[in-house]
């Protein structure tokens, strides 16, 4: 998942400014905090765009190239003339708007932190739905992160259609893919 958020700070109320003040890298918030921030971001943002890519697409293009392309697409969906797009870490391929990559941007920019929250909550919700469609891999429990239980499920069941075959995992090394 890649997300981009555009804020119009002139339209954001005082209450929402306080709530947005708690934004940080999504990994610094627990699940409940991210879920509380999600509707605040959705309510206060002028535009939000989320882009998802499938495992086979990532396998075909590579993770880094796919991430940059997805982020570029997310930014195209929110950018307005005259805006500078702030991006966490890396510049994306040219898309007609000025951009500024910021290392650890989700710790310093409200828009980047908000996009991080939106992407993570969206991905977690997707993984919870995937858990019902693909029982046994416990997607709702690990939400896509490698855990001992998840590696054990891969060893037991093999890979699901959601698994990236290009991902180098100890559990994958024991499988014939």
Secondary structure, 3 states (H helix, E strand, C coil): CEEEEEECHHHCCHHHHHHHCCCCCHHHCCHHHHHHHHHHHHHHEEEEEEECCCHHHHHHHCHHHHHHHHHHHHHHHHCCCCCCEEEECCCCCCCCCCEEEECCHHHCCHHHHHHHHHHHHHHHHHHHHHHHHCCCCCHHHHCCCCCHHHHHHHHHHCCCCCCCCCCCCHHHHCCCC
